[in-house]
Amino acid sequence: MTSRDLTYDLDPVAMSYGETTAPSDSMHRTFVLVHGIGMGRVVFDGISGKLAAEGRVLAVDLPGFGNSPEPGTAATLEQTAEVVAQFVRDRATGPAVLVGHSMGTQIVAEVAYRHPELVEALVLIAPTVNPRERSAIRQGLRMAQDLVGESPRVLLLGLREYVKTSPRWFLNKLRFMLAHRLEEICPDIEAPALVLSGETDCVSPREWARQVASALPAGTFEPIPKRGHEAIIRSPEPVASMILDFVRSRCPERE
């Protein structure tokens, strides 16, 4: 397996991203991984190695998060989705499997909604925002509740990523995240879609995740056993295998 740290420039935006590949004679597709608010591509470190068995894995640091610098002005989720869409055009080999976690689900869903030709399949892990709790206070309380009893590794990694983001950029993004209505665009997304939610996820409860899956014309819901909102950080499994099983069953083989 080979991993590289790279930079994507789309003036005035620059995104740091990682590329992971593994020698394989099997299908060659591209996975594009998009993290949630306050985090970076590091949350996908474990999963990237697993998904690389099927092709190239591109994990981005969204503008203003991780190792990507802040652009000059705040960007809505829709504007960020346009940056990700152009990244897919320029860096992917054909339509990609887009994988989003938390706020990242809103961004990859926007890409699928606006640019269906770029999307082979969609994976929404712990989608936000639960419409019953669409406020900063509610979301903060749910995140705190979800982190109770979480492993030190998850807590330390989250803290390390959050301090990389300026408070102003984070609050602007939070405002845009809360204003975005994922449920309104889902009915117009035709790509095969897998919606995952941890059994103990307080931020993205199972009922809401089921609602998202039901709103997607080709949506499927699966719970992540014994996991909360940060399921992909604690360990790559079982999420990595759930993604691969879905892609293998719903997407045709590619040379």
PyMOL commands that set and color helices and strands:
alter all, ss='L'
color gray80, all
select helices_A, chain A and resi 41-54+77-91+103-114+116-118+131-133+136-147+152-162+167-179+182-188+206-215+231-234+239-250
alter helices_A, ss='H'
color red, helices_A
select strands_A, chain A and resi 2-10+13-21+29-34+55-60+96-101+119-125+193-198+219-224
alter strands_A, ss='S'
color yellow, strands_A
deselect
rebuild
show_as cartoon
